[in-house]
C-alpha cells in the first residue's frame, strides 16, 4: 500500500474516540518493527521523522525510499503516513519535495503573526500536493532538534487562529514535555485542552511527549479531542535496555553474537513490544 496522508485516519480517530500513534523512526530496525506491529494489530500508524533523524539516515529521500520499499516488501496493507516531526519551514519544504505524505511545521517559537504567515504558506502547498499538515502553538517542553520549550500552555485563541488556516491537525502545548518527565511535573492541563477543543471543534489535536504520561491522563486527553499521540523516547529506552541486557549477558561474545542482525534483535523486539502496548492504550488496534 502506498503512503497516505494522515487526514482520514485522524478524522476517524477523532470520531471514534481513540488516537493514532506517531512513532519516530531512527533506522531500519525502528521502521521495520513499527510497520510489522501495525500490520499485526491492524492499526493505522504514523512514522515520525525529526530533522535530526532525517540527517542521520542520509537525508529525506533515503528515508522515503526505505519506507516505500518496506511497505512493498513486507506487504503492509494498513494505512501508513510518513510525517516530518517538528519541522522548520525549510525542512517542511524539503520533505514535501522528497515524497513525505505529511509534514509538521513547528512555528511555536515565532511570534504568532509569523507562525500564522508561514503556516498559511505551507498549508497552500500541502493542499495542492494532497499532503496533511500539522501546526503547533505553545511550545512543548524539553528539547527537540534544538527547539527548547518550557512546556507552557498554549493560548486557545491563538490555537483557533492557526486551526482556521486549514491545517489537518494541531499540536498545542498543555504542559507536556519531550523526553523523560521530571519528578516535579505538574501534569497535563486538561482545562487548556478542553478550552482548545471548544474553539477548534472537529480538528484532531496532537499530544507530543507521549513517553511517561500516565495511562489515565492519556485516556482523558483522548476524550478531550486528542487523536494523535507521539512516542519516541520510550522506544529508545526500550531499545537501549534490551541491547544493554544482551551485551551484559555476554551474548555478543558467543558464536556470531556480534553480528549486527543478532546484536540488534533484542532491541528490535523491545520496540515491537512498546509499540504494541501503546497502540492498545491509544485504542487504535483493529481500526485500520
C-alpha positions as CSV (number, residue, x, y, z in Angstrom):
1,X,0.0,0.0,0.0
2,X,1.3,3.5,-0.9
3,X,1.8,6.1,1.8
4,X,-1.3,8.1,2.7
5,X,-1.7,11.5,4.3
6,X,-2.9,11.4,7.9
7,X,-6.2,13.2,7.4
8,X,-8.6,10.3,7.0
9,X,-7.0,8.2,9.8
10,X,-7.1,11.1,12.3
11,X,-10.7,12.2,11.3
12,X,-11.8,8.6,12.0
13,X,-9.8,8.5,15.3
14,X,-11.4,11.8,16.5
15,X,-14.9,10.5,15.6
16,X,-14.2,7.1,17.2
17,X,-12.6,8.5,20.4
18,X,-9.2,6.8,20.0
19,X,-5.8,8.0,19.0
20,X,-3.3,7.0,16.3
21,X,0.3,6.7,17.4
22,X,3.1,8.5,15.8
23,X,6.3,6.5,16.4
24,X,9.5,8.2,15.5
25,X,12.0,6.2,13.4
26,X,15.7,6.3,13.6
27,X,16.9,3.5,11.4
28,X,15.9,0.3,9.5
29,X,15.2,-1.7,12.8
30,X,12.9,1.0,14.1
31,X,10.9,1.3,10.9
32,X,10.5,-2.4,10.4
33,X,9.5,-3.0,14.0
34,X,6.8,-0.3,13.9
35,X,5.4,-1.3,10.5
36,X,5.2,-5.1,11.4
37,X,3.5,-4.3,14.7
38,X,0.9,-2.0,13.0
39,X,0.2,-4.7,10.4
40,X,-0.1,-7.5,13.1
41,X,-2.5,-5.3,15.1
42,X,-4.4,-4.0,12.1
43,X,-3.7,-0.4,13.3
44,X,-3.1,2.8,11.3
45,X,0.2,4.3,12.1
46,X,2.3,7.5,11.5
47,X,6.1,7.2,11.1
48,X,7.6,10.4,12.5
49,X,11.0,11.7,11.3
50,X,12.7,14.6,13.1
51,X,15.1,16.7,11.1
52,X,18.0,15.3,13.1
53,X,16.9,11.7,12.4
54,X,16.4,12.6,8.7
55,X,20.0,13.9,8.5
56,X,21.3,10.7,10.4
57,X,19.5,8.5,7.9
58,X,21.3,10.2,4.9
59,X,18.5,12.6,4.0
60,X,14.8,12.6,3.4
61,X,14.9,10.8,0.0
62,X,16.7,7.9,1.6
63,X,14.0,7.7,4.3
64,X,11.2,7.8,1.7
65,X,13.0,5.1,-0.4
66,X,13.4,2.8,2.7
67,X,9.8,3.2,3.9
68,X,8.3,2.7,0.4
69,X,10.5,-0.3,-0.1
70,X,9.4,-1.8,3.2
71,X,5.7,-1.2,2.5
72,X,6.0,-3.3,-0.6
73,X,8.4,-6.0,0.6
74,X,6.6,-6.5,3.9
75,X,3.2,-6.4,2.2
76,X,1.9,-3.7,4.6
77,X,-1.8,-3.1,3.9
78,X,-2.7,-0.8,6.9
79,X,-2.7,3.0,6.4
80,X,0.8,4.5,6.9
81,X,1.7,8.2,6.9
82,X,5.3,9.4,6.7
83,X,5.4,12.6,8.7
84,X,8.1,15.2,9.4
85,X,8.2,15.9,13.1
86,X,8.9,19.4,14.5
87,X,9.9,20.7,11.1
88,X,11.3,24.0,10.2
89,X,9.9,26.0,7.3
90,X,12.8,24.8,5.1
91,X,12.6,21.3,6.4
92,X,8.9,21.0,5.6
93,X,9.5,22.1,2.1
94,X,12.4,19.6,1.7
95,X,10.2,16.8,2.9
96,X,7.3,17.8,0.6
97,X,9.8,17.6,-2.3
98,X,11.3,14.2,-1.1
99,X,7.9,12.4,-1.1
100,X,6.7,12.5,2.5
101,X,2.9,12.2,2.8
102,X,2.6,14.6,5.8
103,X,4.6,17.4,7.4
104,X,4.7,19.3,10.7
105,X,5.7,22.9,10.7
106,X,6.7,23.9,14.2
107,X,6.3,27.7,14.3
108,X,5.6,27.8,18.0
109,X,8.9,29.7,18.8
110,X,7.9,32.5,16.4
111,X,5.6,35.4,17.3
112,X,2.1,34.3,16.5
113,X,1.8,36.6,13.4
114,X,4.9,34.9,11.8
115,X,3.7,31.5,12.8
116,X,0.4,32.2,11.0
117,X,2.1,33.6,7.9
118,X,4.5,30.6,7.5
119,X,1.8,28.0,8.3
120,X,-0.5,29.6,5.8
121,X,2.0,29.3,3.0
122,X,2.7,25.6,3.8
123,X,-1.0,24.8,4.1
124,X,-1.4,26.0,0.5
125,X,1.5,23.9,-0.8
126,X,0.2,20.8,1.1
127,X,-3.3,21.2,-0.1
128,X,-2.1,21.4,-3.7
129,X,0.0,18.2,-3.2
130,X,-2.6,16.3,-1.2
131,X,-0.5,16.2,2.0
132,X,-1.6,16.5,5.6
133,X,0.0,19.3,7.7
134,X,0.4,19.7,11.5
135,X,1.0,23.1,13.1
136,X,1.9,24.0,16.7
137,X,1.0,26.6,19.2
138,X,2.7,26.9,22.6
139,X,6.0,25.1,22.6
140,X,6.3,21.6,24.1
141,X,8.7,21.3,27.0
142,X,12.2,19.8,26.7
143,X,14.3,19.8,23.5
144,X,13.5,18.6,20.1
145,X,16.2,19.3,17.4
146,X,17.4,22.5,19.1
147,X,13.9,23.9,19.8
148,X,13.7,24.2,23.6
149,X,10.4,24.7,25.3
150,X,9.5,25.0,29.0
151,X,6.2,23.2,28.5
152,X,4.0,26.2,28.6
153,X,0.3,26.1,27.8
154,X,-1.0,27.4,24.5
155,X,-3.4,30.3,24.2
156,X,-6.7,28.7,23.0
157,X,-7.5,31.8,20.9
158,X,-4.1,31.5,19.1
159,X,-4.9,27.8,18.5
160,X,-8.2,28.8,16.8
161,X,-6.3,31.3,14.6
162,X,-3.9,28.6,13.4
163,X,-6.7,25.9,13.1
164,X,-8.7,28.3,10.9
165,X,-5.8,28.3,8.4
166,X,-6.9,24.9,7.2
167,X,-4.3,22.7,8.9
168,X,-5.1,19.0,9.2
169,X,-4.1,18.7,12.9
170,X,-3.0,20.9,15.7
171,X,-0.3,20.4,18.4
172,X,-0.9,22.6,21.4
173,X,1.3,22.8,24.5
174,X,-0.7,21.7,27.5
175,X,2.2,21.2,30.0
176,X,3.6,18.2,28.1
177,X,7.3,17.8,27.5
178,X,9.7,15.8,25.3
179,X,11.9,13.1,26.9
180,X,11.6,11.8,30.5
181,X,9.2,13.7,32.8
182,X,10.8,15.2,35.9
183,X,9.5,14.1,39.3
184,X,8.0,17.6,40.0
185,X,6.0,17.6,36.7
186,X,2.6,19.2,37.3
187,X,0.7,17.0,34.8
188,X,-1.3,17.9,31.7
189,X,-3.6,20.9,31.8
190,X,-6.9,19.4,30.8
191,X,-8.5,22.8,31.3
192,X,-6.4,24.2,28.5
193,X,-7.1,21.2,26.3
194,X,-10.8,21.5,26.8
195,X,-10.8,25.2,26.0
196,X,-8.8,24.5,22.8
197,X,-11.2,21.7,21.7
198,X,-14.2,24.0,22.4
199,X,-12.7,26.5,19.9
200,X,-11.3,24.2,17.3
201,X,-14.2,21.7,17.0
202,X,-13.6,18.8,14.7
203,X,-9.8,19.5,14.4
204,X,-7.8,16.4,15.5
205,X,-5.5,17.5,18.3
206,X,-2.0,16.2,18.8
207,X,-0.2,15.2,22.1
208,X,3.5,15.4,21.9
209,X,5.8,13.9,24.5
210,X,3.8,10.8,25.0
211,X,6.6,9.0,26.9
212,X,5.9,8.9,30.6
213,X,2.4,10.4,30.7
214,X,0.3,8.1,32.9
215,X,-2.3,5.9,31.1
216,X,-5.2,7.6,32.8
217,X,-4.1,11.0,31.6
218,X,-3.6,9.6,28.1
219,X,-7.2,8.3,28.1
220,X,-8.6,11.5,29.4
221,X,-6.7,13.5,26.7
222,X,-8.3,11.3,24.1
223,X,-11.8,12.0,25.4
224,X,-10.9,15.7,25.0
225,X,-10.1,15.5,21.3
226,X,-6.5,14.2,21.2
227,X,-6.4,12.0,18.1
228,X,-2.6,11.6,17.5
229,X,0.0,10.8,20.2
230,X,3.7,11.0,19.6
231,X,6.1,8.4,21.1
232,X,9.8,8.5,20.7
233,X,11.8,8.4,23.9
234,X,10.0,5.3,25.2
235,X,11.1,3.2,22.1
236,X,14.6,4.5,22.5
237,X,14.7,3.5,26.2
238,X,13.3,0.0,25.4
239,X,15.8,-0.5,22.7
240,X,18.7,0.6,24.9
241,X,17.6,-1.6,27.9
242,X,17.3,-4.7,25.7
243,X,20.6,-4.1,24.0
244,X,22.4,-3.5,27.3
245,X,21.0,-6.7,28.7
246,X,22.2,-8.7,25.6
247,X,25.7,-7.3,25.9
248,X,25.9,-7.5,29.8
249,X,24.9,-11.2,29.4
250,X,27.9,-11.6,27.2
251,X,25.8,-12.9,24.3
252,X,27.7,-10.7,21.8
253,X,30.8,-12.9,22.6
254,X,29.1,-16.2,22.0
255,X,29.3,-17.6,18.4
256,X,28.3,-15.0,16.0
257,X,26.6,-12.9,18.6
258,X,28.5,-9.9,17.3
259,X,26.6,-10.0,14.0
260,X,24.5,-6.7,14.0
261,X,21.5,-8.8,13.0
262,X,21.8,-10.7,16.2
263,X,23.1,-7.8,18.3
264,X,20.1,-5.5,17.3
265,X,17.4,-8.2,17.5
266,X,16.6,-7.8,21.2
267,X,16.2,-4.1,20.8
268,X,14.0,-4.6,17.7
269,X,11.7,-6.9,19.7
270,X,11.6,-4.4,22.6
271,X,10.4,-1.7,20.1
272,X,7.7,-4.0,18.9
273,X,6.5,-4.7,22.4
274,X,6.5,-1.0,23.2
275,X,4.5,-0.1,20.1
276,X,2.0,-2.8,20.8
277,X,1.5,-1.6,24.3
278,X,0.9,2.0,23.1
279,X,-1.4,1.0,20.3
280,X,-3.5,-0.9,22.8
281,X,-3.6,2.1,25.2
282,X,-4.5,4.5,22.4
283,X,-7.3,2.3,21.2
284,X,-6.1,2.1,17.5
285,X,-5.9,-1.8,17.4
286,X,-8.2,-3.2,14.7
287,X,-9.0,0.3,13.3
288,X,-7.0,0.2,10.1
